[in-house]
Amino acid sequence: METTTQKNRWLVLVAIGLFTFMSTLDGSIVNIALPVMSKDMHIPMNQAEWIVSIYLMTVCACLPLFGKIGDSIGKIKIFRIGTITFVLGSLLCGVFHTFELILLSRVIQAIGASMTMSTNTGIITEVFPLSERGRALGMIGAFVSLGSIMGPGLGGVILAQFSWEYIFLINVPIGILTILLGQKVLPKDSTKSGTKIDFIGFILFATIILTLFGGIFIGQEVGYTHTLPVLLIIIALITMVIFYRIETKKNNPLIQFSLFKNKVFTLSLLTASMIFVTNFFTNVVIPFYLQNTRGYSASFSGILMMVVPFTMIIGSPVSGYITDKVGAKLLTFVGLILITISQLLYLILGEQTSLIFFIFASIFVGLGNALFQAPNNTLVMSNVEKKDLGVAGSLNSLARNLGMVVGISLSTTILYAAMSYHYEQRVTTYIAGRPDVFIYGMHAVYITSFVICFIATILTGIRFFKKD
């Protein structure tokens, strides 16, 4: 890299980190505004939830494509286009007030987000020397985790003062400033493979994502005995088989399945996905707990939910620094242990639990994620060749975003199934005057979350203590 790039590397990190934060934030910040948006647009709540779902589904579908394009024509070029597309989508989301146009705007926003997400870690890995890479990737991991966890809290604070449009419009001035900063400090692309893009693979992969999660979300609305969700899931499974058979025979496939032969790379992606599943369990459940069960206002609930991201702001840079000094594996393992303990603490939450205990549990979540994300990103990006940095970065982002989508769908499915069991009739919302029903469902969610985290910890522990 050129000397100028080396001097500006921390500004490069800021420019990339801010967009990483915003694009991840927009996968979760809308959740808390859905009741207001549903009322304003005169649509039922289950339709309003597509405003969140369509964004995450589009991001997941596009990540491998833009990772591959970034490797082929330049990661920084794709990142720049993505920033402009994301800001345009954000502006349209804030301007339009009809359901159909907002969904279209969310797709545009998600395409831009996938461009930035698929290239961010690859750019950072190229710009920073090995001695500082852990710290830099740790900060990117912090931006990602902050974006995914801070969404409901920040959304509650914004809604306390402004209308829902500002959840989207806040991205525009910040995005423009970041674009201008990027124009000054982002270097020219130094690595371009020039390989042909596998568009057939992209169409098949996008079909898998859209039909699979479309079937899951529609099934939640109408039931899984209906024809449409069953048909969509069957199409997804058949396409999955076709995709694997075609891709394994290609010289330059959309997804390099050979990368998964590296056990450290594969395990790091798997655990990242599992932890983001559990993070989104919290994003779905805790706003109900704080506002409905405990009776706190949206703004105060938002402040309480900021405990996790504030802990991460402090812990993530420190975690990245320690990663550069002592290596990534031990910190990853310790972080997973803390996250697993935090799920047990959340399992104790009830109607009368003290606020201090809730804050204590949230600190464990934030600290565990801070210790886990930085070294895990380092393990992912340090176990591939330079020519595969783009696709590795896109797979890393894909693992996280799949975790988010699975977290939303799985947590709501478990929550309402457990509430229905306890209430002895079908439940699809919070029942006024019956906090016991919600607490029962919430505990079922956190039992599942604990099991997921425990499995991730055991897998990582076996890998860590196993001699190579």
C-alpha distance (Angstrom), angle and dihedral (degrees) to the residues before:
residue distance angle dihedral
M1 . . .
E2 3.81 . .
T3 3.79 121.3 .
T4 3.83 91.3 -114.1
T5 3.79 90.4 56.1
Q6 3.80 90.6 50.2
K7 3.81 90.4 51.9
N8 3.80 92.2 48.5
R9 3.79 96.8 41.3
W10 3.82 94.8 110.9
L11 3.82 91.1 49.6
V12 3.80 87.6 49.6
L13 3.81 86.9 53.9
V14 3.82 91.2 51.2
A15 3.83 92.8 49.7
I16 3.79 93.3 48.0
G17 3.80 93.8 39.0
L18 3.82 94.4 53.9
F19 3.80 92.4 53.0
T20 3.78 90.5 44.2
F21 3.80 88.3 53.7
M22 3.81 94.6 48.1
S23 3.81 95.8 45.5
T24 3.81 92.0 49.0
L25 3.81 92.4 42.3
D26 3.80 91.2 57.5
G27 3.78 89.9 61.9
S28 3.82 90.8 65.5
I29 3.81 111.4 16.5
V30 3.81 93.5 77.6
N31 3.83 93.4 61.3
I32 3.78 94.7 80.2
A33 3.84 92.4 47.4
L34 3.81 96.3 51.8
P35 3.84 96.0 94.7
V36 3.82 90.8 53.6
M37 3.82 93.4 43.5
S38 3.80 90.6 47.6
K39 3.80 90.6 54.1
D40 3.82 95.0 44.4
M41 3.82 93.9 49.2
H42 3.82 94.0 39.7
I43 3.79 94.5 -125.7
P44 3.83 129.4 131.0
M45 3.80 118.5 -98.9
N46 3.80 94.3 -111.4
Q47 3.82 89.8 58.9
A48 3.81 91.8 46.6
E49 3.81 89.5 57.1
W50 3.82 88.5 68.6
I51 3.82 87.2 71.8
V52 3.81 86.5 70.5
S53 3.80 97.9 33.9
I54 3.83 97.5 50.2
Y55 3.81 90.7 53.9
L56 3.81 95.0 52.2
M57 3.82 93.3 41.8
T58 3.82 92.4 51.3
V59 3.81 92.0 47.6
C60 3.81 91.5 51.4
A61 3.81 92.5 46.7
C62 3.82 94.2 51.1
L63 3.83 103.0 39.0
P64 3.84 98.8 86.7
L65 3.82 91.7 45.3
F66 3.80 95.1 53.8
G67 3.80 91.6 41.3
K68 3.79 88.0 57.5
I69 3.82 93.6 43.3
G70 3.81 89.0 49.5
D71 3.80 90.9 54.9
S72 3.81 90.0 47.2
I73 3.83 104.4 45.9
G74 3.81 102.9 12.1
K75 3.80 135.1 -62.9
I76 3.81 94.8 -131.7
K77 3.82 92.0 52.1
I78 3.82 90.7 53.5
F79 3.81 91.0 44.5
R80 3.83 91.4 53.6
I81 3.83 92.6 49.4
G82 3.79 89.1 47.2
T83 3.80 93.8 54.5
I84 3.82 92.3 54.1
T85 3.82 92.2 45.3
F86 3.81 92.0 49.4
V87 3.81 93.7 50.2
L88 3.82 90.7 47.8
G89 3.82 90.7 50.6
S90 3.81 90.7 48.3
L91 3.81 91.3 51.6
L92 3.80 91.9 49.5
C93 3.83 91.1 48.8
G94 3.80 90.0 55.1
V95 3.82 94.7 44.9
F96 3.81 101.6 43.9
H97 3.80 119.7 74.2
T98 3.80 102.9 -177.7
F99 3.80 120.5 94.7
E100 3.82 96.3 -126.9
L101 3.82 94.9 49.0
I102 3.81 92.0 46.5
L103 3.82 89.5 53.3
L104 3.82 89.6 51.0
S105 3.81 90.3 48.2
R106 3.81 90.6 49.7
V107 3.82 89.4 53.8
I108 3.84 90.0 52.5
Q109 3.81 89.8 46.9
A110 3.82 91.0 49.0
I111 3.82 93.1 50.2
G112 3.81 88.9 54.9
A113 3.80 91.1 45.4
S114 3.81 92.0 51.6
M115 3.82 90.0 52.1
T116 3.80 91.6 55.5
M117 3.81 95.7 39.3
S118 3.81 94.0 50.6
T119 3.80 94.0 52.7
N120 3.83 106.4 32.5
T121 3.81 100.3 87.2
G122 3.82 92.1 40.8
I123 3.81 90.9 54.9
I124 3.81 92.3 47.5
T125 3.82 91.5 48.3
E126 3.81 89.9 53.4
V127 3.81 96.5 43.9
F128 3.81 99.9 46.3
P129 3.80 125.4 65.9
L130 3.79 118.3 -120.2
S131 3.82 91.9 -104.2
E132 3.85 91.3 61.7
R133 3.78 100.4 29.1
G134 3.81 95.7 97.0
R135 3.79 91.7 53.4
A136 3.82 92.5 47.0
L137 3.80 94.9 46.5
G138 3.78 88.3 44.7
M139 3.79 90.2 58.0
I140 3.81 90.8 48.1
G141 3.81 87.3 50.5
A142 3.79 87.9 51.0
F143 3.82 91.5 52.5
V144 3.82 89.9 49.7
S145 3.78 95.0 47.9
L146 3.79 92.8 42.3
G147 3.78 90.1 52.5
S148 3.79 93.7 50.1
I149 3.82 96.3 42.7
M150 3.81 100.3 35.7
G151 3.82 94.9 55.0
P152 3.83 101.6 93.2
G153 3.80 93.1 39.1
L154 3.80 96.1 49.2
G155 3.80 90.5 41.3
G156 3.79 90.4 55.3
V157 3.80 91.6 50.9
I158 3.84 91.9 49.6
L159 3.82 93.0 46.9
A160 3.80 90.8 51.3
Q161 3.83 89.3 64.5
F162 3.81 107.7 20.6
S163 3.82 143.1 29.6
W164 3.82 121.3 -88.6
E165 3.82 93.1 -98.7
Y166 3.81 89.6 74.5
I167 3.81 90.5 65.0
F168 3.82 84.7 72.7
L169 3.81 101.3 27.8
I170 3.82 92.8 57.1
N171 3.82 86.7 71.6
V172 3.81 92.9 61.4
P173 3.85 102.7 68.8
I174 3.81 92.6 35.1
G175 3.81 90.0 47.2
I176 3.81 93.7 49.5
L177 3.81 91.7 50.0
T178 3.79 90.1 48.9
I179 3.82 91.5 48.9
L180 3.82 89.9 52.4
L181 3.81 90.4 48.7
G182 3.81 89.7 49.0
Q183 3.80 91.1 51.8
K184 3.81 88.8 58.1
V185 3.80 102.2 41.5
L186 3.81 110.1 23.7
P187 3.82 110.4 100.7
K188 3.79 127.0 -137.2
D189 3.79 117.1 -88.4
S190 3.79 111.0 -86.6
T191 3.82 98.9 -179.5
K192 3.82 122.7 54.6
S193 3.78 121.1 158.4
G194 3.82 95.5 -170.2
T195 3.81 90.2 -149.1
K196 3.80 121.4 158.4
I197 3.81 114.8 -98.8
D198 3.80 118.3 -118.1
F199 3.81 100.5 -132.7
I200 3.82 93.0 165.3
G201 3.80 88.0 57.9
F202 3.81 89.7 49.0
I203 3.83 92.8 52.4
L204 3.81 90.8 49.7
F205 3.82 93.2 45.6
A206 3.82 92.8 47.3
T207 3.81 89.1 49.5
I208 3.82 89.9 53.7
I209 3.81 93.3 51.1
L210 3.80 97.2 42.9
T211 3.82 96.8 44.6
L212 3.80 95.9 40.9
F213 3.79 98.2 49.2
G214 3.80 92.5 31.4
G215 3.81 87.4 57.3
I216 3.81 91.6 47.4
F217 3.81 95.0 49.6
I218 3.81 94.2 42.9
G219 3.82 88.8 47.2
Q220 3.80 89.5 56.2
E221 3.81 89.3 55.7
V222 3.81 101.6 43.3
G223 3.81 103.7 16.8
Y224 3.78 130.4 -98.5
T225 3.80 94.0 -96.3
H226 3.81 91.1 71.2
T227 3.81 119.0 100.9
L228 3.84 99.8 -121.3
P229 3.85 100.7 58.6
V230 3.82 91.5 41.6
L231 3.82 91.4 49.7
L232 3.82 92.7 47.9
I233 3.81 92.7 50.3
I234 3.83 91.4 48.2
I235 3.83 90.1 50.9
A236 3.83 89.1 50.2
L237 3.82 92.8 51.8
I238 3.82 93.6 47.1
T239 3.82 91.3 47.0
M240 3.81 89.5 49.1
V241 3.82 90.9 58.8
I242 3.82 92.2 46.1
F243 3.82 91.1 47.6
Y244 3.81 93.3 52.1
R245 3.80 94.0 47.0
I246 3.81 93.7 48.6
E247 3.81 96.6 41.8
T248 3.82 96.0 49.8
K249 3.81 89.6 58.0
K250 3.83 97.0 50.4
N251 3.80 125.4 94.6
N252 3.83 93.5 -142.4
P253 3.81 106.4 24.0
L254 3.79 125.7 178.5
I255 3.80 89.7 -112.5
Q256 3.78 119.8 32.7
F257 3.80 100.7 -136.9
S258 3.81 88.0 -175.3
L259 3.82 87.9 72.2
F260 3.80 89.0 67.6
K261 3.81 90.0 64.5
N262 3.81 85.0 77.7
K263 3.82 101.9 87.3
V264 3.82 95.6 -159.3
F265 3.83 91.5 51.5
T266 3.82 92.8 47.3
L267 3.81 95.5 44.9
S268 3.80 91.4 47.9
L269 3.82 91.4 53.2
L270 3.81 91.7 45.8
T271 3.80 94.7 50.7
A272 3.82 91.7 44.6
S273 3.80 89.6 55.0
M274 3.82 92.1 47.1
I275 3.80 93.0 50.9
F276 3.79 92.6 49.1
V277 3.82 88.1 51.7
T278 3.81 89.4 57.6
N279 3.83 92.9 42.6
F280 3.79 89.1 57.2
F281 3.80 90.5 47.5
T282 3.80 84.8 64.6
N283 3.82 93.1 44.9
V284 3.80 89.9 56.4
V285 3.81 100.7 39.6
I286 3.81 107.7 34.6
P287 3.85 97.5 60.5
F288 3.84 88.3 57.0
Y289 3.81 90.4 46.6
L290 3.80 95.5 49.7
Q291 3.81 99.0 40.0
N292 3.81 103.9 32.4
T293 3.80 105.1 26.5
R294 3.81 98.8 33.6
G295 3.82 96.8 30.0
Y296 3.82 97.4 -130.9
S297 3.81 120.5 152.7
A298 3.82 120.7 -104.5
S299 3.82 91.1 -109.4
F300 3.83 94.7 49.6
S301 3.79 90.4 44.3
G302 3.79 87.7 51.9
I303 3.80 90.8 52.9
L304 3.82 91.2 49.8
M305 3.79 90.7 50.7
M306 3.81 89.1 53.8
V307 3.83 89.6 72.0
V308 3.82 91.0 84.1
P309 3.83 97.2 50.3
F310 3.82 93.0 41.9
T311 3.81 89.3 53.7
M312 3.79 88.9 50.1
I313 3.81 92.6 49.5
I314 3.80 88.1 59.6
G315 3.80 97.6 37.5
S316 3.82 105.0 41.0
P317 3.83 99.8 65.5
V318 3.82 89.0 45.6
S319 3.79 89.6 49.5
G320 3.80 91.1 50.7
Y321 3.81 91.2 49.7
I322 3.82 91.9 50.4
T323 3.82 89.4 47.3
D324 3.82 89.5 59.4
K325 3.81 89.5 51.2
V326 3.81 106.1 40.8
G327 3.81 105.4 15.3
A328 3.78 134.2 -103.4
K329 3.81 108.6 -91.9
L330 3.81 100.3 71.0
L331 3.83 94.0 46.6
T332 3.81 90.9 48.9
F333 3.79 90.2 53.7
V334 3.83 94.0 46.9
G335 3.82 91.0 47.8
L336 3.80 91.2 52.8
I337 3.81 91.2 50.1
L338 3.82 90.6 54.2
I339 3.83 92.4 47.4
T340 3.82 90.2 50.1
I341 3.83 91.0 50.7
S342 3.82 89.5 49.1
Q343 3.82 90.7 58.4
L344 3.82 89.4 55.3
L345 3.80 88.9 51.0
Y346 3.82 91.1 51.2
L347 3.80 88.0 49.9
I348 3.83 88.3 65.2
L349 3.83 93.5 56.2
G350 3.80 114.1 118.9
E351 3.79 141.6 155.7
Q352 3.81 94.1 -74.1
T353 3.81 101.4 33.4
S354 3.80 111.5 136.6
L355 3.78 119.1 -106.8
I356 3.81 89.8 -126.6
F357 3.82 90.1 60.7
F358 3.81 91.4 50.5
I359 3.81 90.6 50.8
F360 3.82 90.3 47.2
A361 3.83 90.8 52.5
S362 3.81 90.8 47.5
I363 3.81 91.1 52.3
F364 3.82 88.5 55.6
V365 3.83 89.4 52.7
G366 3.80 92.5 49.5
L367 3.79 95.1 44.3
G368 3.80 92.6 46.3
N369 3.80 92.0 50.6
A370 3.80 91.2 45.9
L371 3.80 91.5 54.1
F372 3.81 93.5 42.5
Q373 3.81 105.3 43.5
A374 3.80 100.9 53.8
P375 3.82 98.9 50.8
N376 3.81 92.1 37.7
N377 3.82 90.9 56.9
T378 3.79 88.6 48.9
L379 3.81 91.3 52.1
V380 3.81 91.4 50.6
M381 3.80 97.3 47.5
S382 3.81 97.1 38.2
N383 3.79 94.4 56.4
V384 3.82 98.9 63.7
E385 3.80 134.3 70.0
K386 3.81 119.5 -100.9
K387 3.81 92.3 -107.8
D388 3.83 89.7 58.9
L389 3.81 97.9 48.3
G390 3.80 92.8 105.2
V391 3.78 96.0 51.1
A392 3.83 90.7 42.0
G393 3.80 90.0 52.2
S394 3.80 91.3 48.5
L395 3.82 91.1 49.4
N396 3.81 89.2 49.5
S397 3.81 90.1 52.7
L398 3.80 90.6 42.9
A399 3.81 90.8 54.5
R400 3.81 90.3 52.8
N401 3.81 95.2 45.4
L402 3.78 93.0 46.1
G403 3.80 85.8 52.6
M404 3.81 89.2 54.2
V405 3.81 94.2 49.5
V406 3.81 92.5 45.0
G407 3.81 89.7 45.6
I408 3.81 92.6 55.4
S409 3.81 95.4 44.7
L410 3.82 97.1 40.4
S411 3.81 96.6 44.0
T412 3.81 94.2 50.1
T413 3.81 91.1 45.0
I414 3.83 92.3 51.7
L415 3.80 93.8 40.3
Y416 3.80 96.2 52.8
A417 3.82 94.4 38.2
A418 3.82 91.0 53.9
M419 3.82 92.2 43.8
S420 3.81 90.1 49.6
Y421 3.81 90.6 50.3
H422 3.81 92.2 50.2
Y423 3.83 94.1 43.2
E424 3.82 91.7 43.0
Q425 3.79 93.7 -131.8
R426 3.83 136.4 67.3
V427 3.82 113.3 -67.9
T428 3.82 125.5 -172.6
T429 3.81 101.4 160.8
Y430 3.82 143.3 29.7
I431 3.83 110.1 -67.8
A432 3.81 111.7 -135.5
G433 3.77 113.1 -125.2
R434 3.81 94.1 14.4
P435 3.83 106.5 87.8
D436 3.82 88.4 153.8
V437 3.80 89.8 68.8
F438 3.81 92.0 54.0
I439 3.82 93.3 44.0
Y440 3.81 89.1 53.9
G441 3.81 90.5 52.1
M442 3.81 92.5 44.3
H443 3.81 91.3 53.1
A444 3.83 89.7 51.6
V445 3.81 88.8 53.1
Y446 3.81 92.7 50.7
I447 3.80 93.5 46.0
T448 3.81 86.5 57.4
S449 3.80 90.9 44.6
F450 3.81 91.5 51.5
V451 3.82 91.0 51.3
I452 3.83 91.7 50.7
C453 3.82 92.5 49.0
F454 3.81 92.0 44.6
I455 3.81 91.3 53.4
A456 3.82 90.9 48.0
T457 3.82 89.8 50.4
I458 3.81 93.7 48.7
L459 3.83 92.4 48.2
T460 3.79 91.2 49.8
G461 3.81 92.6 44.0
I462 3.81 92.1 52.6
R463 3.80 89.9 49.6
F464 3.80 92.4 45.8
F465 3.78 97.2 49.4
K466 3.80 95.0 38.5
K467 3.78 112.7 99.7
D468 3.81 113.3 -121.0
